[in-house]
């Protein structure tokens, strides 16, 4: 769903996002920053939606808070070359 926040609040997406994986379906929502989801679905609703997405594509993060959250999710790794 491109520009996901532009379609507004969709209760079926919020409720169904956790069940989708059981039907071997994937939901790809595209939004500019996490605050858009927070505004529409609330902080907890946004967390629920994001946790139901097993794959994330992240590109050109412009919000510092979003960058910090993404960095924390990615974690740290040390490699030897």
PDB file of N, CA, C and O in Angstrom, chain B, residues numbered from 101:
ATOM      1  N   UNK B 101       0.854  -1.173   0.000  1.00  0.00           N
ATOM      2  CA  UNK B 101       0.000   0.000   0.000  1.00  0.00           C
ATOM      3  C   UNK B 101       0.894   1.228   0.000  1.00  0.00           C
ATOM      4  O   UNK B 101       1.464   1.580   1.033  1.00  0.00           O
ATOM      5  N   UNK B 102       1.020   1.870  -1.120  1.00  0.00           N
ATOM      6  CA  UNK B 102       1.860   3.058  -1.248  1.00  0.00           C
ATOM      7  C   UNK B 102       1.183   4.249  -0.572  1.00  0.00           C
ATOM      8  O   UNK B 102      -0.038   4.397  -0.628  1.00  0.00           O
ATOM      9  N   UNK B 103       1.985   5.084   0.059  1.00  0.00           N
ATOM     10  CA  UNK B 103       1.470   6.243   0.800  1.00  0.00           C
ATOM     11  C   UNK B 103       0.348   5.811   1.747  1.00  0.00           C
ATOM     12  O   UNK B 103      -0.731   6.402   1.772  1.00  0.00           O
ATOM     13  N   UNK B 104       0.630   4.785   2.508  1.00  0.00           N
ATOM     14  CA  UNK B 104      -0.326   4.166   3.426  1.00  0.00           C
ATOM     15  C   UNK B 104      -1.077   5.169   4.304  1.00  0.00           C
ATOM     16  O   UNK B 104      -2.295   5.042   4.437  1.00  0.00           O
ATOM     17  N   UNK B 105      -0.414   6.159   4.909  1.00  0.00           N
ATOM     18  CA  UNK B 105      -1.147   7.103   5.760  1.00  0.00           C
ATOM     19  C   UNK B 105      -2.217   7.916   5.028  1.00  0.00           C
ATOM     20  O   UNK B 105      -3.165   8.387   5.656  1.00  0.00           O
ATOM     21  N   UNK B 106      -2.079   8.084   3.724  1.00  0.00           N
ATOM     22  CA  UNK B 106      -3.041   8.908   2.987  1.00  0.00           C
ATOM     23  C   UNK B 106      -4.433   8.283   2.930  1.00  0.00           C
ATOM     24  O   UNK B 106      -5.413   8.990   2.693  1.00  0.00           O
ATOM     25  N   UNK B 107      -4.539   6.968   3.143  1.00  0.00           N
ATOM     26  CA  UNK B 107      -5.863   6.346   3.135  1.00  0.00           C
ATOM     27  C   UNK B 107      -6.544   6.436   4.492  1.00  0.00           C
ATOM     28  O   UNK B 107      -7.705   6.052   4.631  1.00  0.00           O
ATOM     29  N   UNK B 108      -5.827   6.941   5.497  1.00  0.00           N
ATOM     30  CA  UNK B 108      -6.422   7.133   6.817  1.00  0.00           C
ATOM     31  C   UNK B 108      -6.516   5.851   7.625  1.00  0.00           C
ATOM     32  O   UNK B 108      -5.981   4.807   7.254  1.00  0.00           O
ATOM     33  N   UNK B 109      -7.211   5.970   8.734  1.00  0.00           N
ATOM     34  CA  UNK B 109      -7.354   4.857   9.672  1.00  0.00           C
ATOM     35  C   UNK B 109      -8.182   3.737   9.057  1.00  0.00           C
ATOM     36  O   UNK B 109      -9.283   3.959   8.554  1.00  0.00           O
ATOM     37  N   UNK B 110      -7.631   2.538   9.109  1.00  0.00           N
ATOM     38  CA  UNK B 110      -8.341   1.362   8.598  1.00  0.00           C
ATOM     39  C   UNK B 110      -8.344   0.295   9.691  1.00  0.00           C
ATOM     40  O   UNK B 110      -7.351  -0.411   9.867  1.00  0.00           O
ATOM     41  N   UNK B 111      -9.448   0.172  10.423  1.00  0.00           N
ATOM     42  CA  UNK B 111      -9.494  -0.791  11.531  1.00  0.00           C
ATOM     43  C   UNK B 111      -9.167  -2.221  11.102  1.00  0.00           C
ATOM     44  O   UNK B 111      -8.548  -2.967  11.861  1.00  0.00           O
ATOM     45  N   UNK B 112      -9.573  -2.606   9.904  1.00  0.00           N
ATOM     46  CA  UNK B 112      -9.329  -3.973   9.445  1.00  0.00           C
ATOM     47  C   UNK B 112      -7.835  -4.249   9.284  1.00  0.00           C
ATOM     48  O   UNK B 112      -7.385  -5.370   9.523  1.00  0.00           O
ATOM     49  N   UNK B 113      -7.069  -3.248   8.884  1.00  0.00           N
ATOM     50  CA  UNK B 113      -5.614  -3.416   8.754  1.00  0.00           C
ATOM     51  C   UNK B 113      -4.993  -3.563  10.138  1.00  0.00           C
ATOM     52  O   UNK B 113      -4.148  -4.431  10.360  1.00  0.00           O
ATOM     53  N   UNK B 114      -5.418  -2.711  11.065  1.00  0.00           N
ATOM     54  CA  UNK B 114      -4.876  -2.781  12.429  1.00  0.00           C
ATOM     55  C   UNK B 114      -5.199  -4.131  13.058  1.00  0.00           C
ATOM     56  O   UNK B 114      -4.324  -4.770  13.643  1.00  0.00           O
ATOM     57  N   UNK B 115      -6.435  -4.562  12.942  1.00  0.00           N
ATOM     58  CA  UNK B 115      -6.859  -5.821  13.549  1.00  0.00           C
ATOM     59  C   UNK B 115      -6.281  -7.026  12.811  1.00  0.00           C
ATOM     60  O   UNK B 115      -5.844  -7.988  13.443  1.00  0.00           O
ATOM     61  N   UNK B 116      -6.277  -6.981  11.497  1.00  0.00           N
ATOM     62  CA  UNK B 116      -5.880  -8.133  10.708  1.00  0.00           C
ATOM     63  C   UNK B 116      -4.397  -8.304  10.483  1.00  0.00           C
ATOM     64  O   UNK B 116      -3.959  -9.368  10.044  1.00  0.00           O
ATOM     65  N   UNK B 117      -3.607  -7.274  10.775  1.00  0.00           N
ATOM     66  CA  UNK B 117      -2.170  -7.352  10.472  1.00  0.00           C
ATOM     67  C   UNK B 117      -1.486  -8.512  11.177  1.00  0.00           C
ATOM     68  O   UNK B 117      -0.523  -9.068  10.649  1.00  0.00           O
ATOM     69  N   UNK B 118      -1.954  -8.882  12.339  1.00  0.00           N
ATOM     70  CA  UNK B 118      -1.363  -9.995  13.067  1.00  0.00           C
ATOM     71  C   UNK B 118      -1.760 -11.356  12.520  1.00  0.00           C
ATOM     72  O   UNK B 118      -1.069 -12.345  12.765  1.00  0.00           O
ATOM     73  N   UNK B 119      -2.857 -11.422  11.789  1.00  0.00           N
ATOM     74  CA  UNK B 119      -3.361 -12.691  11.257  1.00  0.00           C
ATOM     75  C   UNK B 119      -2.883 -12.988   9.842  1.00  0.00           C
ATOM     76  O   UNK B 119      -2.954 -14.129   9.385  1.00  0.00           O
ATOM     77  N   UNK B 120      -2.407 -11.984   9.166  1.00  0.00           N
ATOM     78  CA  UNK B 120      -2.046 -12.117   7.754  1.00  0.00           C
ATOM     79  C   UNK B 120      -1.006 -13.214   7.523  1.00  0.00           C
ATOM     80  O   UNK B 120      -1.115 -13.986   6.571  1.00  0.00           O
ATOM     81  N   UNK B 121      -0.009 -13.278   8.387  1.00  0.00           N
ATOM     82  CA  UNK B 121       1.064 -14.268   8.213  1.00  0.00           C
ATOM     83  C   UNK B 121       0.525 -15.695   8.231  1.00  0.00           C
ATOM     84  O   UNK B 121       1.052 -16.566   7.539  1.00  0.00           O
ATOM     85  N   UNK B 122      -0.514 -15.936   9.010  1.00  0.00           N
ATOM     86  CA  UNK B 122      -1.102 -17.269   9.081  1.00  0.00           C
ATOM     87  C   UNK B 122      -1.712 -17.725   7.765  1.00  0.00           C
ATOM     88  O   UNK B 122      -1.920 -18.920   7.556  1.00  0.00           O
ATOM     89  N   UNK B 123      -1.994 -16.791   6.890  1.00  0.00           N
ATOM     90  CA  UNK B 123      -2.550 -17.107   5.582  1.00  0.00           C
ATOM     91  C   UNK B 123      -1.496 -17.021   4.479  1.00  0.00           C
ATOM     92  O   UNK B 123      -1.815 -16.998   3.290  1.00  0.00           O
ATOM     93  N   UNK B 124      -0.228 -16.973   4.908  1.00  0.00           N
ATOM     94  CA  UNK B 124       0.912 -16.883   3.986  1.00  0.00           C
ATOM     95  C   UNK B 124       0.833 -15.657   3.082  1.00  0.00           C
ATOM     96  O   UNK B 124       1.203 -15.709   1.909  1.00  0.00           O
ATOM     97  N   UNK B 125       0.346 -14.558   3.645  1.00  0.00           N
ATOM     98  CA  UNK B 125       0.277 -13.290   2.935  1.00  0.00           C
ATOM     99  C   UNK B 125       1.294 -12.332   3.526  1.00  0.00           C
ATOM    100  O   UNK B 125       1.688 -12.474   4.683  1.00  0.00           O
ATOM    101  N   UNK B 126       1.710 -11.378   2.751  1.00  0.00           N
ATOM    102  CA  UNK B 126       2.634 -10.341   3.213  1.00  0.00           C
ATOM    103  C   UNK B 126       1.995  -8.986   2.964  1.00  0.00           C
ATOM    104  O   UNK B 126       1.365  -8.771   1.928  1.00  0.00           O
ATOM    105  N   UNK B 127       2.154  -8.088   3.898  1.00  0.00           N
ATOM    106  CA  UNK B 127       1.628  -6.735   3.776  1.00  0.00           C
ATOM    107  C   UNK B 127       2.809  -5.776   3.715  1.00  0.00           C
ATOM    108  O   UNK B 127       3.647  -5.755   4.617  1.00  0.00           O
ATOM    109  N   UNK B 128       2.874  -4.996   2.666  1.00  0.00           N
ATOM    110  CA  UNK B 128       3.930  -3.999   2.526  1.00  0.00           C
ATOM    111  C   UNK B 128       3.276  -2.627   2.519  1.00  0.00           C
ATOM    112  O   UNK B 128       2.591  -2.258   1.565  1.00  0.00           O
ATOM    113  N   UNK B 129       3.491  -1.886   3.577  1.00  0.00           N
ATOM    114  CA  UNK B 129       2.951  -0.530   3.665  1.00  0.00           C
ATOM    115  C   UNK B 129       4.100   0.452   3.504  1.00  0.00           C
ATOM    116  O   UNK B 129       5.191   0.236   4.031  1.00  0.00           O
ATOM    117  N   UNK B 130       3.850   1.518   2.783  1.00  0.00           N
ATOM    118  CA  UNK B 130       4.887   2.510   2.515  1.00  0.00           C
ATOM    119  C   UNK B 130       4.479   3.820   3.166  1.00  0.00           C
ATOM    120  O   UNK B 130       3.396   4.347   2.912  1.00  0.00           O
ATOM    121  N   UNK B 131       5.362   4.335   4.007  1.00  0.00           N
ATOM    122  CA  UNK B 131       5.101   5.605   4.683  1.00  0.00           C
ATOM    123  C   UNK B 131       6.414   6.349   4.837  1.00  0.00           C
ATOM    124  O   UNK B 131       7.488   5.752   4.771  1.00  0.00           O
ATOM    125  N   UNK B 132       6.325   7.649   5.042  1.00  0.00           N
ATOM    126  CA  UNK B 132       7.516   8.497   5.083  1.00  0.00           C
ATOM    127  C   UNK B 132       8.245   8.432   6.425  1.00  0.00           C
ATOM    128  O   UNK B 132       9.475   8.421   6.465  1.00  0.00           O
ATOM    129  N   UNK B 133       7.493   8.389   7.516  1.00  0.00           N
ATOM    130  CA  UNK B 133       8.120   8.305   8.833  1.00  0.00           C
ATOM    131  C   UNK B 133       7.145   7.704   9.839  1.00  0.00           C
ATOM    132  O   UNK B 133       5.936   7.671   9.610  1.00  0.00           O
ATOM    133  N   UNK B 134       7.682   7.239  10.938  1.00  0.00           N
ATOM    134  CA  UNK B 134       6.887   6.552  11.950  1.00  0.00           C
ATOM    135  C   UNK B 134       5.847   7.479  12.563  1.00  0.00           C
ATOM    136  O   UNK B 134       4.777   7.018  12.961  1.00  0.00           O
ATOM    137  N   UNK B 135       6.131   8.763  12.647  1.00  0.00           N
ATOM    138  CA  UNK B 135       5.173   9.696  13.247  1.00  0.00           C
ATOM    139  C   UNK B 135       3.855   9.728  12.474  1.00  0.00           C
ATOM    140  O   UNK B 135       2.813  10.022  13.059  1.00  0.00           O
ATOM    141  N   UNK B 136       3.879   9.435  11.181  1.00  0.00           N
ATOM    142  CA  UNK B 136       2.633   9.352  10.412  1.00  0.00           C
ATOM    143  C   UNK B 136       1.751   8.220  10.943  1.00  0.00           C
ATOM    144  O   UNK B 136       0.541   8.389  11.090  1.00  0.00           O
ATOM    145  N   UNK B 137       2.354   7.084  11.226  1.00  0.00           N
ATOM    146  CA  UNK B 137       1.590   5.967  11.782  1.00  0.00           C
ATOM    147  C   UNK B 137       1.111   6.285  13.189  1.00  0.00           C
ATOM    148  O   UNK B 137      -0.024   5.975  13.551  1.00  0.00           O
ATOM    149  N   UNK B 138       1.984   6.907  13.987  1.00  0.00           N
ATOM    150  CA  UNK B 138       1.599   7.281  15.351  1.00  0.00           C
ATOM    151  C   UNK B 138       0.388   8.205  15.342  1.00  0.00           C
ATOM    152  O   UNK B 138      -0.510   8.067  16.173  1.00  0.00           O
ATOM    153  N   UNK B 139       0.365   9.135  14.415  1.00  0.00           N
ATOM    154  CA  UNK B 139      -0.721  10.109  14.328  1.00  0.00           C
ATOM    155  C   UNK B 139      -2.057   9.434  14.002  1.00  0.00           C
ATOM    156  O   UNK B 139      -3.094   9.817  14.545  1.00  0.00           O
ATOM    157  N   UNK B 140      -2.036   8.448  13.133  1.00  0.00           N
ATOM    158  CA  UNK B 140      -3.271   7.801  12.689  1.00  0.00           C
ATOM    159  C   UNK B 140      -3.688   6.648  13.601  1.00  0.00           C
ATOM    160  O   UNK B 140      -4.865   6.523  13.940  1.00  0.00           O
ATOM    161  N   UNK B 141      -2.732   5.804  14.002  1.00  0.00           N
ATOM    162  CA  UNK B 141      -3.043   4.594  14.757  1.00  0.00           C
ATOM    163  C   UNK B 141      -2.678   4.683  16.235  1.00  0.00           C
ATOM    164  O   UNK B 141      -2.943   3.748  16.991  1.00  0.00           O
ATOM    165  N   UNK B 142      -2.081   5.784  16.655  1.00  0.00           N
ATOM    166  CA  UNK B 142      -1.610   5.894  18.030  1.00  0.00           C
ATOM    167  C   UNK B 142      -0.285   5.166  18.171  1.00  0.00           C
ATOM    168  O   UNK B 142       0.080   4.356  17.319  1.00  0.00           O
ATOM    169  N   UNK B 143       0.431   5.455  19.243  1.00  0.00           N
ATOM    170  CA  UNK B 143       1.764   4.867  19.432  1.00  0.00           C
ATOM    171  C   UNK B 143       1.683   3.342  19.503  1.00  0.00           C
ATOM    172  O   UNK B 143       2.456   2.651  18.840  1.00  0.00           O
ATOM    173  N   UNK B 144       0.761   2.818  20.295  1.00  0.00           N
ATOM    174  CA  UNK B 144       0.655   1.361  20.435  1.00  0.00           C
ATOM    175  C   UNK B 144       0.158   0.708  19.147  1.00  0.00           C
ATOM    176  O   UNK B 144       0.629  -0.367  18.776  1.00  0.00           O
ATOM    177  N   UNK B 145      -0.783   1.344  18.472  1.00  0.00           N
ATOM    178  CA  UNK B 145      -1.277   0.807  17.203  1.00  0.00           C
ATOM    179  C   UNK B 145      -0.186   0.771  16.147  1.00  0.00           C
ATOM    180  O   UNK B 145      -0.095  -0.179  15.369  1.00  0.00           O
ATOM    181  N   UNK B 146       0.642   1.812  16.122  1.00  0.00           N
ATOM    182  CA  UNK B 146       1.762   1.857  15.175  1.00  0.00           C
ATOM    183  C   UNK B 146       2.762   0.749  15.479  1.00  0.00           C
ATOM    184  O   UNK B 146       3.287   0.117  14.563  1.00  0.00           O
ATOM    185  N   UNK B 147       3.029   0.511  16.765  1.00  0.00           N
ATOM    186  CA  UNK B 147       3.941  -0.573  17.151  1.00  0.00           C
ATOM    187  C   UNK B 147       3.389  -1.919  16.692  1.00  0.00           C
ATOM    188  O   UNK B 147       4.134  -2.768  16.202  1.00  0.00           O
ATOM    189  N   UNK B 148       2.088  -2.110  16.853  1.00  0.00           N
ATOM    190  CA  UNK B 148       1.448  -3.356  16.424  1.00  0.00           C
ATOM    191  C   UNK B 148       1.609  -3.557  14.926  1.00  0.00           C
ATOM    192  O   UNK B 148       1.972  -4.643  14.473  1.00  0.00           O
ATOM    193  N   UNK B 149       1.338  -2.510  14.160  1.00  0.00           N
ATOM    194  CA  UNK B 149       1.480  -2.611  12.705  1.00  0.00           C
ATOM    195  C   UNK B 149       2.916  -2.918  12.308  1.00  0.00           C
ATOM    196  O   UNK B 149       3.160  -3.792  11.476  1.00  0.00           O
ATOM    197  N   UNK B 150       3.865  -2.202  12.898  1.00  0.00           N
ATOM    198  CA  UNK B 150       5.268  -2.404  12.522  1.00  0.00           C
ATOM    199  C   UNK B 150       5.773  -3.784  12.926  1.00  0.00           C
ATOM    200  O   UNK B 150       6.590  -4.370  12.216  1.00  0.00           O
ATOM    201  N   UNK B 151       5.303  -4.311  14.053  1.00  0.00           N
ATOM    202  CA  UNK B 151       5.770  -5.631  14.480  1.00  0.00           C
ATOM    203  C   UNK B 151       5.200  -6.742  13.605  1.00  0.00           C
ATOM    204  O   UNK B 151       5.742  -7.847  13.579  1.00  0.00           O
ATOM    205  N   UNK B 152       4.120  -6.465  12.893  1.00  0.00           N
ATOM    206  CA  UNK B 152       3.512  -7.469  12.015  1.00  0.00           C
ATOM    207  C   UNK B 152       4.168  -7.519  10.640  1.00  0.00           C
ATOM    208  O   UNK B 152       3.787  -8.334   9.801  1.00  0.00           O
ATOM    209  N   UNK B 153       5.141  -6.663  10.407  1.00  0.00           N
ATOM    210  CA  UNK B 153       5.831  -6.626   9.116  1.00  0.00           C
ATOM    211  C   UNK B 153       7.190  -7.320   9.245  1.00  0.00           C
ATOM    212  O   UNK B 153       8.120  -6.746   9.812  1.00  0.00           O
ATOM    213  N   UNK B 154       7.318  -8.545   8.729  1.00  0.00           N
ATOM    214  CA  UNK B 154       8.579  -9.267   8.872  1.00  0.00           C
ATOM    215  C   UNK B 154       9.715  -8.698   8.021  1.00  0.00           C
ATOM    216  O   UNK B 154      10.885  -8.959   8.303  1.00  0.00           O
ATOM    217  N   UNK B 155       9.392  -7.945   7.011  1.00  0.00           N
ATOM    218  CA  UNK B 155      10.402  -7.383   6.117  1.00  0.00           C
ATOM    219  C   UNK B 155      10.224  -5.876   6.053  1.00  0.00           C
ATOM    220  O   UNK B 155       9.108  -5.385   5.886  1.00  0.00           O
ATOM    221  N   UNK B 156      11.309  -5.151   6.184  1.00  0.00           N
ATOM    222  CA  UNK B 156      11.242  -3.690   6.116  1.00  0.00           C
ATOM    223  C   UNK B 156      12.254  -3.186   5.104  1.00  0.00           C
ATOM    224  O   UNK B 156      13.388  -3.660   5.038  1.00  0.00           O
ATOM    225  N   UNK B 157      11.819  -2.223   4.325  1.00  0.00           N
ATOM    226  CA  UNK B 157      12.701  -1.545   3.385  1.00  0.00           C
ATOM    227  C   UNK B 157      12.844  -0.126   3.898  1.00  0.00           C
ATOM    228  O   UNK B 157      11.859   0.606   3.987  1.00  0.00           O
ATOM    229  N   UNK B 158      14.055   0.264   4.233  1.00  0.00           N
ATOM    230  CA  UNK B 158      14.292   1.580   4.828  1.00  0.00           C
ATOM    231  C   UNK B 158      15.199   2.365   3.898  1.00  0.00           C
ATOM    232  O   UNK B 158      16.256   1.889   3.483  1.00  0.00           O
ATOM    233  N   UNK B 159      14.765   3.581   3.578  1.00  0.00           N
ATOM    234  CA  UNK B 159      15.521   4.388   2.632  1.00  0.00           C
ATOM    235  C   UNK B 159      15.493   5.842   3.058  1.00  0.00           C
ATOM    236  O   UNK B 159      14.425   6.388   3.335  1.00  0.00           O
ATOM    237  N   UNK B 160      16.635   6.463   3.113  1.00  0.00           N
ATOM    238  CA  UNK B 160      16.779   7.908   3.353  1.00  0.00           C
ATOM    239  C   UNK B 160      15.937   8.404   4.530  1.00  0.00           C
ATOM    240  O   UNK B 160      15.010   9.193   4.349  1.00  0.00           O
ATOM    241  N   UNK B 161      16.264   7.942   5.719  1.00  0.00           N
ATOM    242  CA  UNK B 161      15.540   8.360   6.924  1.00  0.00           C
ATOM    243  C   UNK B 161      15.869   9.818   7.226  1.00  0.00           C
ATOM    244  O   UNK B 161      17.037  10.192   7.331  1.00  0.00           O
ATOM    245  N   UNK B 162      14.831  10.634   7.364  1.00  0.00           N
ATOM    246  CA  UNK B 162      15.056  12.067   7.592  1.00  0.00           C
ATOM    247  C   UNK B 162      14.790  12.493   9.031  1.00  0.00           C
ATOM    248  O   UNK B 162      15.259  13.549   9.454  1.00  0.00           O
ATOM    249  N   UNK B 163      14.050  11.694   9.786  1.00  0.00           N
ATOM    250  CA  UNK B 163      13.740  12.026  11.174  1.00  0.00           C
ATOM    251  C   UNK B 163      14.776  11.382  12.099  1.00  0.00           C
ATOM    252  O   UNK B 163      15.041  10.183  12.008  1.00  0.00           O
ATOM    253  N   UNK B 164      15.356  12.186  12.984  1.00  0.00           N
ATOM    254  CA  UNK B 164      16.394  11.679  13.878  1.00  0.00           C
ATOM    255  C   UNK B 164      15.861  10.576  14.793  1.00  0.00           C
ATOM    256  O   UNK B 164      16.535   9.568  15.001  1.00  0.00           O
ATOM    257  N   UNK B 165      14.659  10.758  15.338  1.00  0.00           N
ATOM    258  CA  UNK B 165      14.079   9.731  16.214  1.00  0.00           C
ATOM    259  C   UNK B 165      13.891   8.408  15.472  1.00  0.00           C
ATOM    260  O   UNK B 165      14.170   7.340  16.016  1.00  0.00           O
ATOM    261  N   UNK B 166      13.418   8.487  14.233  1.00  0.00           N
ATOM    262  CA  UNK B 166      13.246   7.277  13.431  1.00  0.00           C
ATOM    263  C   UNK B 166      14.588   6.599  13.188  1.00  0.00           C
ATOM    264  O   UNK B 166      14.694   5.376  13.278  1.00  0.00           O
ATOM    265  N   UNK B 167      15.607   7.388  12.881  1.00  0.00           N
ATOM    266  CA  UNK B 167      16.944   6.835  12.627  1.00  0.00           C
ATOM    267  C   UNK B 167      17.473   6.109  13.866  1.00  0.00           C
ATOM    268  O   UNK B 167      18.077   5.042  13.753  1.00  0.00           O
ATOM    269  N   UNK B 168      17.247   6.687  15.038  1.00  0.00           N
ATOM    270  CA  UNK B 168      17.696   6.048  16.282  1.00  0.00           C
ATOM    271  C   UNK B 168      16.969   4.725  16.513  1.00  0.00           C
ATOM    272  O   UNK B 168      17.591   3.724  16.869  1.00  0.00           O
ATOM    273  N   UNK B 169      15.648   4.721  16.309  1.00  0.00           N
ATOM    274  CA  UNK B 169      14.868   3.495  16.498  1.00  0.00           C
ATOM    275  C   UNK B 169      15.311   2.408  15.522  1.00  0.00           C
ATOM    276  O   UNK B 169      15.437   1.243  15.898  1.00  0.00           O
ATOM    277  N   UNK B 170      15.543   2.789  14.287  1.00  0.00           N
ATOM    278  CA  UNK B 170      15.977   1.826  13.273  1.00  0.00           C
ATOM    279  C   UNK B 170      17.355   1.283  13.617  1.00  0.00           C
ATOM    280  O   UNK B 170      17.606   0.084  13.491  1.00  0.00           O
ATOM    281  N   UNK B 171      18.246   2.165  14.050  1.00  0.00           N
ATOM    282  CA  UNK B 171      19.590   1.745  14.437  1.00  0.00           C
ATOM    283  C   UNK B 171      19.541   0.747  15.595  1.00  0.00           C
ATOM    284  O   UNK B 171      20.273  -0.243  15.598  1.00  0.00           O
ATOM    285  N   UNK B 172      18.678   1.010  16.574  1.00  0.00           N
ATOM    286  CA  UNK B 172      18.533   0.094  17.707  1.00  0.00           C
ATOM    287  C   UNK B 172      18.023  -1.268  17.244  1.00  0.00           C
ATOM    288  O   UNK B 172      18.484  -2.302  17.727  1.00  0.00           O
ATOM    289  N   UNK B 173      17.080  -1.271  16.315  1.00  0.00           N
ATOM    290  CA  UNK B 173      16.543  -2.533  15.794  1.00  0.00           C
ATOM    291  C   UNK B 173      17.604  -3.330  15.039  1.00  0.00           C
ATOM    292  O   UNK B 173      17.646  -4.557  15.125  1.00  0.00           O
ATOM    293  N   UNK B 174      18.456  -2.626  14.300  1.00  0.00           N
ATOM    294  CA  UNK B 174      19.495  -3.302  13.525  1.00  0.00           C
ATOM    295  C   UNK B 174      20.561  -3.911  14.418  1.00  0.00           C
ATOM    296  O   UNK B 174      21.103  -4.971  14.103  1.00  0.00           O
ATOM    297  N   UNK B 175      20.867  -3.252  15.529  1.00  0.00           N
ATOM    298  CA  UNK B 175      21.854  -3.768  16.458  1.00  0.00           C
ATOM    299  C   UNK B 175      23.284  -3.518  16.000  1.00  0.00           C
ATOM    300  O   UNK B 175      23.540  -2.721  15.098  1.00  0.00           O
ATOM    301  N   UNK B 176      24.200  -4.214  16.643  1.00  0.00           N
ATOM    302  CA  UNK B 176      25.622  -4.041  16.360  1.00  0.00           C
ATOM    303  C   UNK B 176      26.240  -5.385  16.017  1.00  0.00           C
ATOM    304  O   UNK B 176      25.826  -6.425  16.528  1.00  0.00           O
ATOM    305  N   UNK B 177      27.222  -5.346  15.155  1.00  0.00           N
ATOM    306  CA  UNK B 177      27.942  -6.563  14.805  1.00  0.00           C
ATOM    307  C   UNK B 177      29.397  -6.195  14.510  1.00  0.00           C
ATOM    308  O   UNK B 177      29.680  -5.162  13.904  1.00  0.00           O
ATOM    309  N   UNK B 178      30.290  -7.039  14.940  1.00  0.00           N
ATOM    310  CA  UNK B 178      31.706  -6.847  14.651  1.00  0.00           C
ATOM    311  C   UNK B 178      32.143  -7.977  13.725  1.00  0.00           C
ATOM    312  O   UNK B 178      31.892  -9.151  13.998  1.00  0.00           O
ATOM    313  N   UNK B 179      32.787  -7.614  12.649  1.00  0.00           N
ATOM    314  CA  UNK B 179      33.255  -8.626  11.702  1.00  0.00           C
ATOM    315  C   UNK B 179      34.755  -8.492  11.503  1.00  0.00           C
ATOM    316  O   UNK B 179      35.333  -7.424  11.705  1.00  0.00           O
ATOM    317  N   UNK B 180      35.362  -9.577  11.111  1.00  0.00           N
ATOM    318  CA  UNK B 180      36.783  -9.558  10.774  1.00  0.00           C
ATOM    319  C   UNK B 180      36.900  -9.689   9.270  1.00  0.00           C
ATOM    320  O   UNK B 180      36.199 -10.481   8.640  1.00  0.00           O
ATOM    321  N   UNK B 181      37.801  -8.896   8.705  1.00  0.00           N
ATOM    322  CA  UNK B 181      37.985  -9.010   7.257  1.00  0.00           C
ATOM    323  C   UNK B 181      39.359  -9.532   6.933  1.00  0.00           C
ATOM    324  O   UNK B 181      39.697  -9.695   5.761  1.00  0.00           O
TER     325      UNK B 181
END
